[in-house]
């Protein structure tokens, strides 16, 4: 069996031959639709920590990003996270938001009917569509909504420089 490419391993994609096999007229659905993932058992570079309960998982913060005429705006729900516990790093073309949502468990795991809320650390790195002015960036949190306003760099702005003369006295 051919070893899958990095992209196939990353996305879980199957090769076209696998789909041809599944869609073949003689194929019975449900029989062997999913191949055994034995090809990476011996490969140390392939580590799947997603199913290891001992490894804490980091969530990806969902965001909205849009632009106005003069700024790029990023919005994210950060309910349950203190603004002091948010770490926002900005460069001219990238923003990284990190934080931690602490779980306050009032009941044992057996007493839950649904567990859908994310608890633990989260982060998100966004590549910005335009350069921004880092020093004028602003972040505010209100009712669990984080809003980061990043003024766009005005590439058409120009200024006149005055040349200074230094007179040397002998």
Secondary structure in CASP SS format (residue, H / E / C, confidence):
PFRMAT SS
TARGET T0000
AUTHOR 0000-0000-0000
METHOD secondary structure of the structure
MODEL  1
X C 1.00
X C 1.00
X C 1.00
X C 1.00
X C 1.00
X H 1.00
X H 1.00
X H 1.00
X H 1.00
X H 1.00
X H 1.00
X C 1.00
X C 1.00
X C 1.00
X C 1.00
X H 1.00
X H 1.00
X H 1.00
X H 1.00
X H 1.00
X H 1.00
X H 1.00
X H 1.00
X C 1.00
X C 1.00
X C 1.00
X C 1.00
X C 1.00
X C 1.00
X C 1.00
X C 1.00
X C 1.00
X C 1.00
X C 1.00
X C 1.00
X C 1.00
X C 1.00
X C 1.00
X C 1.00
X C 1.00
X C 1.00
X C 1.00
X C 1.00
X C 1.00
X C 1.00
X C 1.00
X C 1.00
X C 1.00
X H 1.00
X H 1.00
X H 1.00
X C 1.00
X C 1.00
X C 1.00
X C 1.00
X C 1.00
X C 1.00
X C 1.00
X E 1.00
X E 1.00
X C 1.00
X C 1.00
X E 1.00
X E 1.00
X E 1.00
X E 1.00
X E 1.00
X C 1.00
X C 1.00
X C 1.00
X E 1.00
X E 1.00
X E 1.00
X E 1.00
X E 1.00
X E 1.00
X E 1.00
X C 1.00
X C 1.00
X C 1.00
X C 1.00
X C 1.00
X H 1.00
X H 1.00
X H 1.00
X C 1.00
X E 1.00
X E 1.00
X E 1.00
X E 1.00
X C 1.00
X C 1.00
X C 1.00
X E 1.00
X E 1.00
X E 1.00
X E 1.00
X E 1.00
X E 1.00
X E 1.00
X E 1.00
X C 1.00
X C 1.00
X C 1.00
X C 1.00
X C 1.00
X C 1.00
X C 1.00
X H 1.00
X H 1.00
X H 1.00
X C 1.00
X C 1.00
X C 1.00
X C 1.00
X C 1.00
X C 1.00
X C 1.00
X C 1.00
X E 1.00
X E 1.00
X E 1.00
X E 1.00
X E 1.00
X E 1.00
X E 1.00
X E 1.00
X C 1.00
X C 1.00
X C 1.00
X C 1.00
X E 1.00
X C 1.00
X H 1.00
X H 1.00
X H 1.00
X C 1.00
X E 1.00
X E 1.00
X E 1.00
X E 1.00
X E 1.00
X C 1.00
X C 1.00
X E 1.00
X E 1.00
X E 1.00
X E 1.00
X E 1.00
X E 1.00
X E 1.00
X E 1.00
X C 1.00
X C 1.00
X C 1.00
X C 1.00
X C 1.00
X C 1.00
X C 1.00
X C 1.00
X C 1.00
X C 1.00
X C 1.00
X C 1.00
X C 1.00
X C 1.00
X C 1.00
X C 1.00
X C 1.00
X C 1.00
END
